[in-house]
């Protein structure tokens, strides 16, 4: 019910490690930055249907992509951040925003979910390689 209400009142979705929606929790991988970056770039660059890369900055870890709707000429802007977290693990967070609609009817959350599911598959990420993003830093002083 909350997802339906959000889709009727919002045109944006983003990942958060504490999100009540498990599809929107992002990912922390025990996989190298380069592998995750290259997989994310390939997926957003056309391996996912109707996705295209607008810009990519590997130094900053940011990919900007566009997703075109199937039926209407709606376009959504997707920002993918690939960074190293405080534990040195690769973190992926995604924000998707509708550019032309005031309400997205859940489309942006679906973009994020499909992207993360495809990224898991492309990386061969098993549950052992997808880490809990809410855990505390493991470094000791």
Secondary structure, DSSP 4 states (H G I P E B T S, - for coil): -HHHHHHHH-SEEE--TT-SSGGGS-EEESS-HHHHHHHHHHIIIIISTTEEEEEEETTTTEEEEEEE-SSS--EEEEEEEEEE-TTS-EEEEEEEEESS-S--TTHHHHHHHHHHHHHHHHHT--TTTEE-TTSPP----
